[in-house]
Amino acid sequence: MPKFLCHIMIVFTVSISFVMETSTFARGESLVVGVMKDSKPGSWRNEKGELTGFSVDVARALCTSMSANCSFNEMNSMQELIDALANNRVDFVPASLMETPERAAKMLFTTPYLRSSSYLIARQGVSLSTPGLRVAVMKGTVQMKYIQSRLTGN
């Protein structure tokens, strides 16, 4: 089995927080929660087809504490979640979404309730300047922008 070593470590401190559009809220109101489709451990469908996961549980707890009727809208990418929130198609997103000035201009961020890190792991000798390098990142994330800037120099 090949031995994999961490050659490049790119660390992003990601704050998982609720991201909400500015609005007033009345008890009993219906809210739409945006979550990622098939994104364990945050949100996924279990063997019974029920939406579950850490982000789903936190959102449900918040909805219960606010006496809100919440429904979930599953999306395929982080960019889709951001766009849905910015365009008022969802009311909030419990997600691992890094706060940037660009995003803060479009939405509100809460105090983080979980912090995590991102790492780029490669075989020894591989770097971002390796010819033909293929890198997988989630669309619409800060990590995607970072990798693109390193690979294209922009």
PyMOL commands that set and color helices and strands:
alter all, ss='L'
color gray80, all
select helices_A, chain A and resi 54-65+78-86+101-104+142-152
alter helices_A, ss='H'
color red, helices_A
select strands_A, chain A and resi 13-20+30-36+44-45+51-52+69-75+92-96+108-109+114-117
alter strands_A, ss='S'
color yellow, strands_A
deselect
rebuild
show_as cartoon
